[in-house]
């Protein structure tokens, strides 16, 4: 997991689950993470395997895909 993270947004789901969008670095590369997190029995937030990690150079392609889904007026 990333050493230092910058949380951009947290979307609350149910039963202590959230979806976090955050930036993290791994092996010198910064990634945009979109990942589900859960609350364990000790009330600690932990990431699940459900999600993606995109290197920042792939963000323009993601932006294009999102613009096709939700056009800007």
C-alpha atoms as an extended CHARMM CRD file, in Angstrom:
* protein
*
        73  EXT
         1         1  UNK       CA              0.0000000000        0.0000000000        0.0000000000  PROA      1               0.0000000000
         2         2  UNK       CA              1.0190000000        3.6070000000       -0.4540000000  PROA      2               0.0000000000
         3         3  UNK       CA              3.2810000000        5.1900000000        2.1320000000  PROA      3               0.0000000000
         4         4  UNK       CA              1.5190000000        8.5410000000        2.0650000000  PROA      4               0.0000000000
         5         5  UNK       CA             -2.0110000000        9.0670000000        0.7920000000  PROA      5               0.0000000000
         6         6  UNK       CA             -3.9940000000       12.1440000000       -0.1550000000  PROA      6               0.0000000000
         7         7  UNK       CA             -7.7220000000       11.4380000000        0.1910000000  PROA      7               0.0000000000
         8         8  UNK       CA             -9.7730000000       13.2760000000       -2.4270000000  PROA      8               0.0000000000
         9         9  UNK       CA            -13.2790000000       12.0750000000       -1.5800000000  PROA      9               0.0000000000
        10        10  UNK       CA            -15.0030000000        9.4470000000        0.5720000000  PROA      10              0.0000000000
        11        11  UNK       CA            -18.4230000000        8.0940000000       -0.3960000000  PROA      11              0.0000000000
        12        12  UNK       CA            -20.2900000000        6.4520000000        2.4930000000  PROA      12              0.0000000000
        13        13  UNK       CA            -22.0130000000        3.1800000000        1.6150000000  PROA      13              0.0000000000
        14        14  UNK       CA            -23.5800000000        0.9750000000        4.2860000000  PROA      14              0.0000000000
        15        15  UNK       CA            -22.4760000000       -1.0970000000        7.2650000000  PROA      15              0.0000000000
        16        16  UNK       CA            -19.2660000000        0.8750000000        7.7000000000  PROA      16              0.0000000000
        17        17  UNK       CA            -18.2450000000        0.5010000000        4.0610000000  PROA      17              0.0000000000
        18        18  UNK       CA            -16.9280000000        3.4190000000        2.0230000000  PROA      18              0.0000000000
        19        19  UNK       CA            -15.4950000000        4.0930000000       -1.3990000000  PROA      19              0.0000000000
        20        20  UNK       CA            -12.3740000000        6.2300000000       -1.2310000000  PROA      20              0.0000000000
        21        21  UNK       CA            -10.7750000000        8.1570000000       -4.0530000000  PROA      21              0.0000000000
        22        22  UNK       CA             -7.2160000000        9.0070000000       -3.1620000000  PROA      22              0.0000000000
        23        23  UNK       CA             -3.6990000000        9.4960000000       -4.4610000000  PROA      23              0.0000000000
        24        24  UNK       CA             -0.9500000000        7.2010000000       -3.3120000000  PROA      24              0.0000000000
        25        25  UNK       CA              2.6090000000        6.4450000000       -4.3200000000  PROA      25              0.0000000000
        26        26  UNK       CA              4.1150000000        3.0100000000       -4.9170000000  PROA      26              0.0000000000
        27        27  UNK       CA              7.6850000000        2.4280000000       -6.1000000000  PROA      27              0.0000000000
        28        28  UNK       CA              8.0250000000        6.0900000000       -7.0650000000  PROA      28              0.0000000000
        29        29  UNK       CA              4.8540000000        6.1660000000       -9.1950000000  PROA      29              0.0000000000
        30        30  UNK       CA              1.7660000000        8.1450000000       -8.1300000000  PROA      30              0.0000000000
        31        31  UNK       CA             -1.5520000000        6.3450000000       -8.5900000000  PROA      31              0.0000000000
        32        32  UNK       CA             -5.1870000000        7.3780000000       -8.4160000000  PROA      32              0.0000000000
        33        33  UNK       CA             -6.9710000000        4.7750000000       -6.2880000000  PROA      33              0.0000000000
        34        34  UNK       CA            -10.7090000000        4.1510000000       -6.3510000000  PROA      34              0.0000000000
        35        35  UNK       CA            -11.2070000000        1.4750000000       -3.7430000000  PROA      35              0.0000000000
        36        36  UNK       CA            -13.7680000000        0.0500000000       -1.3210000000  PROA      36              0.0000000000
        37        37  UNK       CA            -12.8370000000        0.1650000000        2.3610000000  PROA      37              0.0000000000
        38        38  UNK       CA            -14.4610000000       -1.5680000000        5.3370000000  PROA      38              0.0000000000
        39        39  UNK       CA            -14.4470000000       -1.2250000000        9.1190000000  PROA      39              0.0000000000
        40        40  UNK       CA            -12.9600000000       -4.2580000000       10.8540000000  PROA      40              0.0000000000
        41        41  UNK       CA            -13.9940000000       -5.6480000000       14.2430000000  PROA      41              0.0000000000
        42        42  UNK       CA            -11.5770000000       -3.2440000000       15.9830000000  PROA      42              0.0000000000
        43        43  UNK       CA            -13.2980000000       -0.2840000000       14.2400000000  PROA      43              0.0000000000
        44        44  UNK       CA            -10.2550000000        0.2690000000       12.0190000000  PROA      44              0.0000000000
        45        45  UNK       CA            -10.6990000000        1.2690000000        8.3440000000  PROA      45              0.0000000000
        46        46  UNK       CA             -8.9980000000       -1.1360000000        5.9180000000  PROA      46              0.0000000000
        47        47  UNK       CA             -8.9200000000       -1.3830000000        2.1020000000  PROA      47              0.0000000000
        48        48  UNK       CA            -10.4500000000       -4.2880000000        0.2050000000  PROA      48              0.0000000000
        49        49  UNK       CA             -9.2450000000       -5.8250000000       -3.0510000000  PROA      49              0.0000000000
        50        50  UNK       CA            -12.2780000000       -4.2650000000       -4.7760000000  PROA      50              0.0000000000
        51        51  UNK       CA            -11.0430000000       -1.2620000000       -6.7020000000  PROA      51              0.0000000000
        52        52  UNK       CA             -8.5290000000        0.0620000000       -9.1720000000  PROA      52              0.0000000000
        53        53  UNK       CA             -5.2390000000        1.9260000000       -9.1180000000  PROA      53              0.0000000000
        54        54  UNK       CA             -4.4140000000        4.0160000000      -12.1950000000  PROA      54              0.0000000000
        55        55  UNK       CA             -1.0810000000        5.7040000000      -12.8640000000  PROA      55              0.0000000000
        56        56  UNK       CA             -1.6610000000        9.4310000000      -13.2980000000  PROA      56              0.0000000000
        57        57  UNK       CA             -0.7360000000        9.2860000000      -16.9970000000  PROA      57              0.0000000000
        58        58  UNK       CA             -3.9000000000        7.2030000000      -17.5720000000  PROA      58              0.0000000000
        59        59  UNK       CA             -6.2090000000        9.8620000000      -16.0790000000  PROA      59              0.0000000000
        60        60  UNK       CA             -6.9040000000       11.6430000000      -19.4120000000  PROA      60              0.0000000000
        61        61  UNK       CA             -8.4030000000        8.4030000000      -20.7730000000  PROA      61              0.0000000000
        62        62  UNK       CA            -10.5460000000        8.0210000000      -17.6720000000  PROA      62              0.0000000000
        63        63  UNK       CA            -11.6640000000       11.6480000000      -18.0010000000  PROA      63              0.0000000000
        64        64  UNK       CA            -12.6980000000       11.0270000000      -21.6500000000  PROA      64              0.0000000000
        65        65  UNK       CA            -14.7010000000        7.9540000000      -20.6410000000  PROA      65              0.0000000000
        66        66  UNK       CA            -16.4610000000        9.8510000000      -17.8500000000  PROA      66              0.0000000000
        67        67  UNK       CA            -17.2540000000       12.7450000000      -20.1970000000  PROA      67              0.0000000000
        68        68  UNK       CA            -18.9410000000       10.2840000000      -22.5810000000  PROA      68              0.0000000000
        69        69  UNK       CA            -21.0550000000        8.9370000000      -19.7110000000  PROA      69              0.0000000000
        70        70  UNK       CA            -21.9050000000       12.3520000000      -18.2750000000  PROA      70              0.0000000000
        71        71  UNK       CA            -21.4940000000       15.0380000000      -20.9500000000  PROA      71              0.0000000000
        72        72  UNK       CA            -20.5530000000       18.5190000000      -19.7920000000  PROA      72              0.0000000000
        73        73  UNK       CA            -22.9730000000       21.2640000000      -20.8450000000  PROA      73              0.0000000000
